[in-house]
Amino acid sequence: MQIPKCNFSEIKPNEYDTIIDVRSPSEFNLDHVVGAINLPVLSDKERALVGWTYKQESRFKARKIGAALIARNTAQHLENVLFSKERKWNPLIYCWRGGQRSSAFSTILAEIGWRPTLLNGGYKNYRHDVSELLHKRQLEYNFILISGHTGTAKTEIIQALENFNIQIIDLEGLANHRGSVFGATRTEQPSQKFFESLLFHKLESLNPARPIILEAESNKIGRIMIPSKIWNVMKKSPRIEIRAPLHDRAVYLAQSYRDLTENQNQLEQRIEFLKNQHGKKKVLEWKTLSKARKFIELANELMCHHYDSRYKNSQKNSTSLTFSSVEMTSLTKASILNAAHKISNLIS
């Protein structure tokens, strides 16, 4: 039976009911097509066994073992996840290179009566498309950056811009990190490759001719690197600077970083990271404020002695133009929405 194939670039939004990645769990966890589910036809151990048998014994024996394992695992998926699927269900299926794993799985599904399609070239060709956009192609996106001192609610303002039909990319959201020594969240960051998949997916959904708003980040968010081609465009993009009073920024940070202020040990570990830059005495002062739960005062101190000077230096070295600014007298939900409204008027 001939299973139809398609290139990733040809896929239209919502064309397939389900995208199924049949690779092993470790392959899927490293990176996958955004929105795909993992129905592995070989586990990590089973894949290693088939590979070892192929190299050490014979190709024929490896194929027999692989076929038996794929049939067994496919049967489990049919009895569980797939059993409720209706006849008209049409999945897109892929493995590493569009080879035997996806072909075997899709053949069984087609024999049942469903309408599977194979991703031509599998994950490897999909990853080629991602790399081409983010690392090789000359990009012409109309980026506008939101800059400002730490604690000026830049991320919230960017998110609020969607209320005004403005295109945004929340880089910190994609990287699952708030972009500083205190920026880690309670859950792990994605792999570099999956971050790039998320960014690729977002970029493909946007109109490059219209303005796209991003936060003015460094080229690294936690352990995630912003791809070079994107970073090069960002460095040359115009900026809108957010300004807010120091005390309001301190209050905002103390509220926004509650996950850290509620975990004394973790907060002190993060403060310890600043010892090489600020010395034992200053770090001890900050830890004392943390122990006394004086988080607004601590945030104020960190901005005055660490973050504001770093921001000032980054502005000196910046090659982009700050073409406008938004003054905020407070950092409430209402003022954040108002700032977003002002920015939407500036770029519309």
N, C-alpha and C positions, 0 to 999 in steps of 0.2 A: 504494500500500500504506500502510495506517494504522499508524504506529509508536506503540506505547504511550508515555505520558509519566507522570512522577511528580514530586512536589515533594520537595525534599531532606528536609524534616521527616518525610516518610512512609517513608523508607528504613530498613529493619531491618538489624541487623548481619549481615554475610555474605549479604545477599540477592542480591548480584550477584557474579559470578565476577571481573570486572575493571571498574574505573572508568577510562574513557578520556577524557582531555582532548585535544580535537583542535585547540585553539588553537595559535598560533605558539609557538616555544620561549621568546621573551622574555616573553610573557604568562604562560606556565606557570611560568617561573622566578620571576616576581614573586609569584605566589600560585596555589594550586590546592587542590582538595579533597584532604585528607590521604589518602594511599594510592593516588591516581590515577597513571596512567602517561601520558606525553605521546606521542601519535601525531599530529603536526601534519599537517593536510591542506593547509596553506599555510605556507611558511617566512616569516620576518620580511620578507625582500625581496619575496617573492611577494605577501604581504598588502599591502605598501606599493604595489606595482604595481597591484593590483586597485583599491585605494582611490583612487590617483591617476587611473586610467582612468575610474572612476565619476564623479569630480568634474570632470575636465578634458575628457573626451570624451563618453562616453555610458554610461548604465546597462546597455544591452543588450550593448555591447562588453565591459564589465567582467564581466558575468555569463558570457559565452563564455570569456573568459580564465580566470576563476575556476573554471569547470566543468572546463576542460581540465587545469588544474593540480591540482585536487582529485582528478580521476580518475587522473592519473599518480601522485600521491603515495599515494593509497589502494592502488593496484596494488602499490607497493613494500611497503607495510605487510602486504598480503595474502600476498605472496611470502616475507616474512621473519617478523616477529613473530607474525602471526596464522595462519600456514599450519598449525601443529600443533594448533590449537584444534578440539575435537570438536563435533559437531552440537548437543549440549545446552548448549554454552557460552552464557551470557547476560550480555552486558556492559551497563553504564550509560554513556551517552555524553553529553558536553556540549561546548558552545563558549561564546562570550561571552554570548549572549542566547538560546540555544536556536534559532538561526536556520539559515541555509543550510549552514554548514560541518558542523554536527552532523547536520542532516537528510540531506544528501547522503551522508555517510559511513554513517549508520545504514541508509539505504535500500539501499545496495549490500550491506551485511552481511545485511540481512533477505532480499534476493533470493537470496543464496547458501544461506540456510536457517537462519541463526542467529536468536536472539531478542533483539535489542537493545531497550533502553528509553532514551528521551530524558529528560534532566533538564529539567523544565519551567522555562523562563526562564533556563536555563544558569547560567554562573558568576555572572552579575549577581544572580540571585535567591539563590544560595547565599551570596554575600557579604553580601546584605541580612540573612540569618539570623544570620551571624556578628556583624555590626555591631549588630543588635538586641539580642543577648545581652550583648555586651561593652561597649557604649557607651550603650544607651538604656533597657534594661529595669531595673526595680527588682529587685536580686538578693537572695536570702535563703539564701545558702550558709552552712553551719556551719564557717567557717574557724577553725583554731587555728594560730597562728604559732610557729615555732621561732626564738628569738632567741639572741643570745650574741655575745661578742667574736669578732673575726677569728681563725680557726685553731681553733675549737672543733668542727670536723668536722660542722657543721650539715647540709650537703648529704648527706654519707654517712649520717648518722643518719636523715634523712628517707627516703633510698632504702632503708635497712634496715627501716624501718617496714612496707614491703610484705610482709616475711616474717611479720608478725603480723596480716595481713589488714586493715591500716589504709589508708584512702584518702589518697593524696598527690598533690601537683602539684609537680614539680621545675621551678620557673621558670627556674633557671639552665641546666638541661639543655635546656629548650625554646628558650631564648635563645642557647644555645651560648656562654655567657660566665659567668665566675666572679664577676662583680659588683664589680670594683674596677679601679683603674688598672692592676693586674697581671693582670686577669681574662681577657684575650683568649686564645683557644685557637689552635691551628694552622690551623683551618678558619674560614671566614667565618661571621658571624652570618646567620640568615635575614633576609629582608625583614620590615618591621614587619607587613605584611599576612599573610605566611606564619606568623610567630610567633602572630598572632591566630588563624589557622586551627588551628594546633597546640593552642593553649590552648582554643579552642572544642571541638575534637575530644575533648580530655581531659575537659573539664567535662561534656560530653554523656554520657560513659561513667561518670560518678560519680553516686552517690545524694546529692542535696543535703540530705537529712534527717540523714545520718550525718556525723560529723566529717571534715573534709578538712584535711590538714596541709600547710602551705607554710612556706618560709623567710621571715623578716621582712626583706624587701628594701626598698631605696629604690624610688621609682616609675620608676627607669631602670636597666636592666641592660645595660651597654655602651651601644650606640646604640638599644636597644629600650626603648620605653615600655610600662609595664604599663597596660592599658586603664583608663580612669577609673572605671568602675563596679566593676571588680575591686579597684582600689586603694582606693576608698572603703570597701568592705567590709573589706579588710585592715586599714585604719587603726583600725577599731573592734573588731577581733577580739582575743580573749584570747591571751596568750603563755605559752609555757613557755621559760624561760631555761636555756641550757646553760652550765655553768661548768667551767673546766679551768685547771690551773697554767700560768703564762706560759711556762716552759721547754718543757713538753710541746707547747704550741701552736706554739712556734717550730720545734721538731723536725718537727711534723706539716706545717707550711707548707713547710719546706725540702724535704720528701719529695713533697708534693702538687704543687709547682710545679717539678718537675724539667724540664719542657719549657722553662721560662725559665732555670733555672740552667745548663742545657746550651747556652744561646744567649747568650753574654756581651753581644753588641752589643744584642740586643733587651731584655735585662734593664736595661742602662744607659739605653736610650731611655725605658723606663718610669719609671725612677728620676728621669730628667730632668724628667718631667712634674710632679714635686713641688717644683720649684725655686721657683715663685711662692709656695707656701705655707710652705716651710721655709728658703729661702735657699740661696745657692751653697755656703756652707761646709758645711752639714749634708748637702746632696746629694753633695758631694765625698767626705765621710766614708763615705757609704753606697756610693758607687761603689768606693771603696778596699776596703771589705769584700767587695764583689762580685768585684773583681779577685783578691783573696786567697782566693776561694772559701770565705769564712767565712759560709756562707748561713744557718746557725742564728743566728749573732750578728746578721746583717743582718735577719732576720725579727724577732728580739727588738727591735732598734732601731726598726724600722718600726712595730711594735705600740705600743711605749712612747711614741713621739713623733708618731705619725700616727693609726693605726687606733683605739687604745683611747680617745683623747680624742674622736674623732668618734662612736664608739659611745655614750660617756657623754652627749654632747650630744643625740644622737638619742633616747636614753631619757628625757631631760628634757622633750623636746618631744612625746613619744609620748602619744596619747590612749587607748591600749589598756591593759588590765590584765594584769600578769604574775601569773598565778594559781598558778604552781608553778615549781620549778627542779629541774634534775638536775645533781648534782655528779659530776664525772669526775676521778679521780686520775691517769689516764693516757689516751692516745688511741691504743690498739691496736685491731685488728680486733675482738677479744673485748669490749673496753670499749665500743666503738661499738655493737655488737649488744646489749650489756647496757643501754646508755642507751636504745636504741630500745624494748627490752622494758619498761623502766620507764615510758616515755612511753605505750606502748600500754595499760599498766595504769591510768595516770592518766586516760585519755580513754575507756576501755571502760565 
